[in-house]
Amino acid sequence: MNRLSDPYTTEDSLAGVRAGLDRCLAQAADPERLDTVTLDVSAWSVRDHLEHLFLADRHVLSWVVDALSRPNPKAREHLPHEIGVSLLAYGSIPRGRGPAPDFTRPAGLERAELEEGFRELRALAAGLASRAAELDACRHTQPHHVLGHFTPAEWLRFLHLHHRHHEAIIRDILNA
């Protein structure tokens, strides 16, 4: 799913988010590696990357559930920027291109908090599995701070890509 020609569906995106949450939970369960930092790769530790993913996922998945509970607008509320459309289509987030929003910056959550948070998010994402048609039909949007406004289905695609992006960084940190 790294090329423009690769098809993807909302089910694929949601499965990717769920798998990413499982991998985050496994990483959070390894206390010996959580505080590993490799400055040549990232100023953030493994724990910091996991906390960032947790905070971003919690924000987005909570919004998705809320958006599905509201009446659907007749037309899409706002559009993503061209770069947002390209990123979703290309299927990869380049490194070092966009700063994390303040509310997703790591603040030092404990390992137990991360584990519990990822379990809760996994349950939330599992609850969306049977709602793919609703996700695809929902025209509510929420802005990304750089990429423009995404619908719930687009946000799930982004979260899937976001997980892969940070998992690659974590892998590089641990392999350095």
Secondary structure, DSSP 8 states (H G I E B T S, - for coil): --STT----HHHHHHHHHHHHHHHHHHHT-HHHHT---TTT-SS-HHHHHHHHHHHHHHHHHHHHHHHHS---SS-S--B-HHHHHHHHHT---TTSS---GGGS-----HHHHHHHHHHHHHHHHHHGGGHHHHHH----EEETTTEEE-HHHHHHHHHHHHHHHHHHHHHHHH-
